[in-house]
Amino acid sequence: MRTLIKKGVKNTTIIIKLEKNISGIRTVKIKVSGDGSKIRVYTGATSLDLRLKKLLRRELVEGD
């Protein structure tokens, strides 16, 4: 697994490259706005996108 983080002026992009997994997804791209109010997740599988987005939003709100 490889991770690339790009910090932009307005948002942060996190790209995770996966080698092996059950779903066959190879790349997960996550975009988070500077203040954390907007999260976009791209995997190629809509149901997985929605579940990851929900998990990330919950972690940002309840996180340490």
N, C-alpha and C positions, 0 to 999 in steps of 0.2 A: 504494500500500500504506500502510495506517495501522496503528499499533501502540498498544495501551493496556495499561498495566501497573498492576495494583491490588495493593498490599501489605496483607495482612490480618494478624490476630494469629497464625493458625496456618499460613497458606500464602500464596503469591504466585500471582496469576492473570495470564496474559499472553494478550491477545486480538489476533490479527493479522487484519486485514481485507484481502483480496486483490481486485484488480480483474480481472485476466485470467490464466487459467492453463489448461492442457490438461485437467485433471481436472474442471473446473467447480466446484471447492471455493471458496467465497467467504469463509469464516471458519474460522480455526484457533484453538482455545482450549486453552491449556496451563495446568495447575495443578501447582505444585511445592510440596511441604511445606517448612516452615521449615528443616529440616536437610537437605533434598535427597534423603531416602530414598524418597519416594513421588512419582511423576510420573503425571499423567493427561492424556491428549491426546484432544480431541474435534474431529473434522472432518466426521463424517457418513459416512465411508468406513472401515470397520473395518480393512481391510488397511493403509491409509495411517496410521491411528492407531497400529497396532502397529509399523510401520516408523519413524515419527517418535519414538515412545517409546523404541525400541531405540537410535536415533541419539542422542537427548538423554541417555539413561542412560550411554552410552559416552562422550560428551563430558564429562559431569559427573565421571566416574571418571578419565578420562585427561587432562582439561583442564589448562590451564596453571595 
